[in-house]
Amino acid sequence: MAATMRSIEIVIAHGQDDTATKLHEIVSSLGHTVKATCRSTEDLLSECLPSPPNLIISGVEMDGGNAIDALVRISEHEPTPAIVLTPKRSLMNVEEALRDHVMAYLVEPIDPNQVKPTIYLVCERFKQFELLKAENDDLRQTLVERKVIEKAKGILMGQHELDEEHAFRKLQKLAQSKRTKLASMAQSIVDAAEAQGD
C-alpha cells in the first residue's frame, strides 16, 4: 500500500551536510520532490512560511536553535506533518514535544529502509487528523446554527404568539421566500430583535 503513495513535496532541514545530502538522495529515490534543503531554523521558517510543503523532515539541533520549536510554529500557522530525526540521547525530549503535533521520529543514524514507511505513516496520520478536524468544525458549526435557530424560534413565538412548531414553520417559510439558509434567516431575526432591544 505504501508503494502507491503519491509524490509529495518535502523540505529537508538538518545541521549536518552529510545527513542532509543522504536524506535528499533517499527522498528523491522514493519519487518525492525536495522543495529545499535548510541548514538553520531561520532557513526552515522562511522556506515553510507562509506556504508549507506536504512534509518536513528535520533534525533537532540546528543553527539558530531547536528545530522542533520551528516545526511547532509552522504547524500553528498551518498544520504540517513532520518527521524528526533525533539522536537517541534526545529521544525522550522529542517524544514529549511531538505529543500534540502530527509528527513522527526516526533515530539517527538514518536507516534508509525506515524512511519510506515513516513518510507513509505520518502522511496517513495527518490525513486522519485533518478529517477529524473537519468533522469537529462541522459539528461545532451545526451546534452554533442550532442555537441561533432556537433563539429565532423563541423570538417568533413571542412576537406572533406561536407555538414552537408554527414558529419553526414560519422561520422555514421566511428562509424560502428570501432564498437563504435557515440558519442565515434565523441570524437575521436574532440580529433585528437585538437591534430593537427585544
Protein Blocks (a to p, Z undefined) as FASTA:
>chain_A
ZZmpccdddddddfblklmmmmmmmmmmnopacfbacfbfklmmmmmpcbdcfbdcddfb
dghiafklmmmmmmmmpgcdddddddfklmmmmmmmmmmpccddddddddfklmmmmmmm
mmmmmmmmmmmmmmmmmmmmmmmmmmmmmmmmmmmmmmnopafklmmmmmmmmmmmnopa
fklmmmmmmmmmmmnoZZ
